[in-house]
Amino acid sequence: MKSPLKIAVAGLGTVGAGTLQLLERHAERLAVRAGRPIVVTAVSARNRQADRGADLSSMRWCADALELAAIPDVDVVVELIGGSDGVARQLVEAALAAGKHVVTANKALMAHHGTALAQEAEKHGVALTFEAAVAGGIPIIKTLREGLAANRISRVYGILNGTTNYILTTMRESGREFAEVLAEAQKLGYAEADPSFDIDGVDASHKLAILASVAFGRPVDLAGVYTEGIRHVSRLDIDFAEELGYRIKLLGIARLTENGLEQRVHPCMVKRATPIAAVEGVFNGIVAEGDFVGRVVLEGRGAGAHPTASAVVADLVDIAAGHHVPTFGVPAASLEKLPGAPMESHRGAYYIRLMVLDQPGVIADIAAALRDQQVSMESMIQHGRAPGEAVPIVLTTHDTVEAAMRRALEAIAKLGTVLEPPRMIRIEDF
Ligand SMILES: NC(=O)c1ccc[n+]([C@@H]2O[C@H](COP(=O)([O-])OP(=O)(O)OC[C@H]3O[C@@H](n4cnc5c(N)ncnc54)[C@H](OP(=O)(O)O)[C@@H]3O)[C@@H](O)[C@H]2O)c1
């Protein structure tokens, strides 16, 4: 057997500890798969005393994570600290510059600096891999980069954030409102104390930008991702979606359009019978569409110590076996810039919910505002009557352009009989 692959691990939290445990538990199996043992020779974290659920006695402890990049016989630096800048970025840059392979789970880092880091890795002839950064245990990066390499990908989309999927699933199943379910998710540890990264769609936008880069061979363009979270999704919307045959999911969607690359993260209505609608709770699900293969669906755990470690270690096995491919599937110099398609030019169907005063003429005024923008209504739901009182009205539209839809909603919001800002959710045609 060949000499061991020597690795240094920075960050021993959820993912780092899980990675050490996996490497320890499956040491023999991994050595066979990789053709050589994978050995952790050094680690770094803040608290040396903490129990990591793995035996660290044979490993060198570095109080300063940056030291790991300078250890001569370390082949791979595994960055599991997190954050788009700071120590994580410095360590990855230093490791690449020192000619060491890098494995990271850090989506923020890859979304902000992925293209530059890929160039750096290439310059030094080393691998930079990040399977764990998108959808945790689901091997979507390898699937897109290698398994589907023969295809022209037209669209990739999915549930990229387990916290928001858990909240939306629980709202539907329990009939409770967003704030209550969020508080429960925080208690259960599914949501952070500051949940904005998840519920405002930021985390999903990082992952989508990375996915789009791998799927379409473009530089990572985080600024080009239109992002909307789930704060405004109410139980009423979830109930109406059920009635219309849909589920509401926070999706990341990237596709090639005639206006350029469309990248968007927002709540979507998806038909109940689609595979993505069946991905519930904390699970993630991703669909890729290729011209030769057709539709490929992957589902699994998008976070947690073990699933994420599974992805980190898969990257290590590839490196140990000498299997290197360019970071985003094509050489960094071949990543082709493509203009981003502005959200205003997005074309699709829409769900609109209005709270209106139940009085004669309301519907006619709303219909006129839609007509003025050439938005064509597909269906309308109003349950019962409550003359003089507030009632919800739901409309769905045929395909229309987002800019026209927004103008129509601005006009509708100004009607005296419309009591709350209109709610709009895009309907997807999967
Ligand atoms: N958690 C998941 O399920 C998941 C899934 C996919 C991707 N990721 C990504 O994986 C990365 C790690 O996430 P995590 O959940 O494992 O985070 P975490 O539990 O907060 O762990 C972070 C680790 O980094 C260490 N650390 C912090 N600052 C450091 C510094 N200056 N020098 C050395 N070590 C330092 C911490 O040390 P102490 O333990 O001593 O405080 C801790 O061990 C992030 O990029 C995250 O986005 C996480």
The ligand as a Tripos MOL2 file, in Angstrom:
@<TRIPOS>MOLECULE
LIG
   48    52     1     0     0
SMALL
NO_CHARGES

@<TRIPOS>ATOM
      1 N1        -23.1290   22.1270   10.5740 N.am      1 LIG1
      2 C1        -23.4740   21.5980    9.4050 C.2       1 LIG1
      3 O1        -24.3460   20.7330    9.3510 O.2       1 LIG1
      4 C2        -22.8190   22.0490    8.1420 C.ar      1 LIG1
      5 C3        -23.2490   21.5050    6.9240 C.ar      1 LIG1
      6 C4        -22.6000   21.8730    5.7380 C.ar      1 LIG1
      7 C5        -21.5600   22.7730    5.7990 C.ar      1 LIG1
      8 N2        -21.1850   23.3190    7.0040 N.ar      1 LIG1
      9 C6        -20.0620   24.2540    6.9910 C.3       1 LIG1
     10 O2        -18.9860   23.6690    7.7080 O.3       1 LIG1
     11 C7        -18.2270   24.6730    8.3720 C.3       1 LIG1
     12 C8        -18.1580   24.3660    9.8590 C.3       1 LIG1
     13 O3        -19.4860   24.3600   10.3820 O.3       1 LIG1
     14 P1        -19.8070   23.7310   11.8180 P.3       1 LIG1
     15 O4        -21.2890   23.6420   11.8880 O.co2     1 LIG1
     16 O5        -19.0060   22.5370   12.0750 O.co2     1 LIG1
     17 O6        -19.3450   24.9170   12.7420 O.3       1 LIG1
     18 P2        -19.0760   24.9010   14.3240 P.3       1 LIG1
     19 O7        -19.7590   23.7290   14.9400 O.co2     1 LIG1
     20 O8        -19.3670   26.2600   14.8060 O.co2     1 LIG1
     21 O9        -17.4980   24.6240   14.4140 O.3       1 LIG1
     22 C9        -16.5480   25.5900   14.0970 C.3       1 LIG1
     23 C10       -15.1970   25.0950   14.5850 C.3       1 LIG1
     24 O10       -14.2300   26.0410   14.2310 O.3       1 LIG1
     25 C11       -13.4000   26.2790   15.3570 C.3       1 LIG1
     26 N3        -12.8610   27.6390   15.2350 N.ar      1 LIG1
     27 C12       -13.4920   28.8140   15.2820 C.ar      1 LIG1
     28 N4        -12.6340   29.8240   15.1160 N.ar      1 LIG1
     29 C13       -11.4260   29.2620   14.9790 C.ar      1 LIG1
     30 C14       -10.1180   29.7750   14.8150 C.ar      1 LIG1
     31 N5         -9.8850   31.0800   14.7380 N.pl3     1 LIG1
     32 N6         -9.1010   28.8970   14.7310 N.ar      1 LIG1
     33 C15        -9.3020   27.5640   14.8170 C.ar      1 LIG1
     34 N7        -10.5220   27.0260   14.9710 N.ar      1 LIG1
     35 C16       -11.5620   27.8660   15.0640 C.ar      1 LIG1
     36 C17       -14.2790   26.1030   16.5620 C.3       1 LIG1
     37 O11       -13.4990   25.8120   17.7000 O.3       1 LIG1
     38 P3        -14.1460   25.4540   19.1350 P.3       1 LIG1
     39 O12       -14.9260   24.1700   18.9340 O.co2     1 LIG1
     40 O13       -12.9770   25.2310   20.0090 O.co2     1 LIG1
     41 O14       -15.0010   26.5950   19.5040 O.co2     1 LIG1
     42 C18       -15.1200   24.9080   16.0980 C.3       1 LIG1
     43 O15       -14.4750   23.7170   16.4120 O.3       1 LIG1
     44 C19       -18.9140   25.9900    8.0160 C.3       1 LIG1
     45 O16       -18.3030   26.5530    6.8860 O.3       1 LIG1
     46 C20       -20.3260   25.5640    7.6870 C.3       1 LIG1
     47 O17       -20.9850   26.4560    6.7880 O.3       1 LIG1
     48 C21       -21.7870   22.9740    8.1530 C.ar      1 LIG1
@<TRIPOS>BOND
     1     1     2 1
     2     2     3 2
     3     2     4 1
     4     4     5 ar
     5     4    48 ar
     6     5     6 ar
     7     6     7 ar
     8     7     8 ar
     9     8     9 1
    10     8    48 ar
    11     9    10 1
    12     9    46 1
    13    10    11 1
    14    11    12 1
    15    11    44 1
    16    12    13 1
    17    13    14 1
    18    14    15 2
    19    14    16 1
    20    14    17 1
    21    17    18 1
    22    18    19 2
    23    18    20 1
    24    18    21 1
    25    21    22 1
    26    22    23 1
    27    23    24 1
    28    23    42 1
    29    24    25 1
    30    25    26 1
    31    25    36 1
    32    26    27 ar
    33    26    35 ar
    34    27    28 ar
    35    28    29 ar
    36    29    30 ar
    37    29    35 ar
    38    30    31 1
    39    30    32 ar
    40    32    33 ar
    41    33    34 ar
    42    34    35 ar
    43    36    37 1
    44    36    42 1
    45    37    38 1
    46    38    39 2
    47    38    40 1
    48    38    41 1
    49    42    43 1
    50    44    45 1
    51    44    46 1
    52    46    47 1
@<TRIPOS>SUBSTRUCTURE
     1 LIG1         1 GROUP 0 **** ****
